[in-house]
Amino acid sequence: MSLSLDAEGKYSPFIYALWGFSIVAVTVLSLYPHAEVPIGVRGIDKVGHFFAYLWLALLPALVMKSPRRSVLLFAGLVSLGVLLEVGQMYVPGRMFSFADMGADAAGVISGIFMGKRYRAGLWKRLPAK
C-alpha cells in the first residue's frame, strides 16, 4: 500500500517528517506558559487553533489513501486538541476552552477535506476562458 503523492513515493517521508515536527511545535506552543496573542481582537486565538489543526490534518491527508485512516486521523488529532486543552489547565497563564476544541475540530475536518480533494485532483486549475 503506497502512501505517496506520486508513484515513486518520494514525498511521503518528507511530509511525515514535517507532520511530526508540526505536532511537536503545536504541542510546545499549546503548553507554553503565559502565551499572549499579539493582536488585541477577542477570539483571534480561535483562528490560530483552526489553522494549526488544519495544517496538522492536511499534511497526512495529502498522502493517505484509505478512508479508514482519515477517520483515525480525525479521532487522533481531535484527541490531541482535547488533551492539550486539559493540559493547559495546569499551565500558568493558560486555560481550558471548549471553543478552542471546536476550532481544533473544525480545522481537522477542513484539513482532511482539503487533502482528500487535492489527492482526487479536484483542485486543478480551471480552464482559461
C-alpha positions as CSV (number, residue, x, y, z in Angstrom):
1,M,0.0,0.0,0.0
2,S,1.5,3.3,-1.1
3,L,1.1,6.4,0.9
4,S,2.7,8.8,-1.5
5,L,1.6,11.7,-3.7
6,D,3.4,10.1,-6.6
7,A,4.2,6.7,-7.9
8,E,7.7,6.7,-6.5
9,G,6.7,7.8,-3.1
10,K,9.4,10.4,-2.9
11,Y,7.3,12.9,-1.0
12,S,5.8,10.8,1.8
13,P,8.9,10.7,4.1
14,F,9.3,14.5,3.9
15,I,5.6,15.1,4.6
16,Y,5.5,12.7,7.5
17,A,8.7,14.3,8.9
18,L,7.1,17.8,8.5
19,W,4.0,16.5,10.2
20,G,5.9,15.1,13.2
21,F,7.8,18.4,13.6
22,S,4.4,20.3,13.3
23,I,2.8,18.1,16.0
24,V,5.8,18.9,18.3
25,A,5.5,22.6,17.5
26,V,1.8,22.7,18.2
27,T,2.2,20.8,21.5
28,V,5.0,23.1,22.7
29,L,3.2,26.2,21.7
30,S,0.0,25.0,23.3
31,L,1.6,24.3,26.6
32,Y,3.9,27.3,26.7
33,P,3.2,29.3,29.9
34,H,1.7,32.8,29.7
35,A,1.2,32.8,25.9
36,E,-0.2,36.1,24.7
37,V,-2.0,36.7,21.4
38,P,-0.2,39.8,19.9
39,I,-3.4,41.1,18.3
40,G,-6.0,42.6,20.7
41,V,-9.0,41.1,18.9
42,R,-11.2,39.0,21.1
43,G,-11.3,35.4,19.9
44,I,-8.5,35.7,17.4
45,D,-6.7,32.7,19.1
46,K,-9.5,30.5,17.6
47,V,-8.2,31.4,14.2
48,G,-4.8,30.2,15.2
49,H,-6.3,27.0,16.6
50,F,-8.2,26.4,13.3
51,F,-5.2,26.9,11.0
52,A,-2.8,24.9,13.3
53,Y,-5.1,21.9,13.2
54,L,-6.0,22.4,9.5
55,W,-2.2,22.1,8.9
56,L,-1.9,19.1,11.1
57,A,-4.7,17.3,9.3
58,L,-3.8,18.5,5.8
59,L,-0.3,17.0,5.7
60,P,-1.1,13.3,6.3
61,A,-4.4,13.7,4.3
62,L,-2.3,14.5,1.3
63,V,-0.6,11.1,1.4
64,M,-3.1,8.8,2.9
65,K,-5.4,7.0,0.6
66,S,-7.6,4.9,3.0
67,P,-10.9,6.5,4.2
68,R,-10.3,4.5,7.4
69,R,-7.1,6.3,8.0
70,S,-8.9,9.6,7.6
71,V,-11.3,8.6,10.4
72,L,-8.3,7.6,12.6
73,L,-6.6,10.9,11.7
74,F,-9.7,12.8,12.7
75,A,-10.0,11.0,16.0
76,G,-6.3,11.3,16.8
77,L,-6.0,15.0,16.1
78,V,-9.2,15.9,17.9
79,S,-8.0,13.8,20.9
80,L,-4.7,15.7,20.8
81,G,-6.6,19.0,20.9
82,V,-8.7,17.8,23.9
83,L,-5.6,16.6,25.8
84,L,-3.7,19.8,25.1
85,E,-6.7,21.8,26.4
86,V,-6.8,19.7,29.5
87,G,-3.1,20.1,29.9
88,Q,-3.5,23.9,29.7
89,M,-5.5,23.8,33.0
90,Y,-2.2,23.1,34.8
91,V,0.0,25.6,32.9
92,P,0.3,29.1,34.4
93,G,-1.4,31.7,32.3
94,R,-3.3,29.2,30.2
95,M,-6.9,27.9,30.5
96,F,-9.2,25.2,29.2
97,S,-11.6,26.3,26.5
98,F,-14.4,24.4,24.7
99,A,-14.3,27.0,21.9
100,D,-10.6,26.2,21.3
101,M,-11.5,22.5,20.9
102,G,-14.3,23.4,18.5
103,A,-11.8,25.4,16.4
104,D,-9.4,22.5,16.5
105,A,-12.0,20.1,15.3
106,A,-13.2,22.4,12.5
107,G,-9.5,22.8,11.4
108,V,-9.1,19.0,11.3
109,I,-12.2,18.5,9.2
110,S,-11.2,21.2,6.8
111,G,-7.6,19.9,6.5
112,I,-8.8,16.3,5.8
113,F,-11.3,17.6,3.3
114,M,-8.7,19.8,1.5
115,G,-6.1,16.9,1.4
116,K,-8.6,14.5,0.0
117,R,-9.8,17.0,-2.6
118,Y,-6.2,17.6,-3.6
119,R,-5.5,13.9,-3.9
120,A,-8.6,13.4,-6.0
121,G,-7.3,16.0,-8.4
122,L,-10.4,18.2,-7.8
123,W,-8.3,21.4,-7.3
124,K,-6.8,21.5,-10.7
125,R,-6.8,24.9,-12.5
126,L,-10.0,25.8,-14.2
127,P,-9.6,26.2,-18.0
128,A,-8.9,29.7,-19.2
129,K,-11.8,31.4,-20.9
